[in-house]
Amino acid sequence: MSRSYGERAKAGTRRRNGAGSLLGENGNGEQTEGRMIENPYKRLPPLERRPDGTPYRMTPAQRKQANALIRRECCNCEDGNCIVLDDGDTCTCPQMISFSVCCKWFRWAVLPLAGTLEAEIYRDKDLKRCAVCGGVFVPKSNRAKYCPDCAARVHRRQKTESERKRRSAVDS
């Protein structure tokens, strides 16, 4: 069976974009024999737990931020329902109704998009408060005093003060 140039180009583009392998197609538009569609969710590492074995928990404010992040960024969440758990009957996203981190996709694909929230949930000891705005941030070194937003402004201000001082010393 011969395909037109347009059909071959579409198939090649789909393969380059990864659609053919995710849908279980072998390039000819046919299902591969004896194989189910692979779920990328299964390849994710397991969820971390505290040393006592309990899952990490969120405060109500963190959960509110996480729910907004899920609605905005999670590709598996559609109208508050989880596509991965959908087996013909709609299923509410368990991460949106839970205070513990219980979804692998949320943990490994969505949560890293909000570094501060991830740090608040998982690394409570490594956090520092900004000396200017009071916001929480993850320091890149043990000397960090300012969050990345404030650091640029403070550095610029210190540099102009230093230059002004240097110029005034030269004039006298």
Secondary structure, 3 states (H helix, E strand, C coil): CCCCHHHHHHHHHHHHCCHHHHCCECCCCCECCCCCCCCHHHHCCCCCECCCCCECECCHHHHHHHHHHHHHHCCCEECCEECCCCCCCCCECHHHHCCECCCHHHHHHHHHHCHHHHHHHHCCCCCEECCCCCCEECCCCCCCCCCHHHHHHHHHHHHHHHHHHHHHHHHC
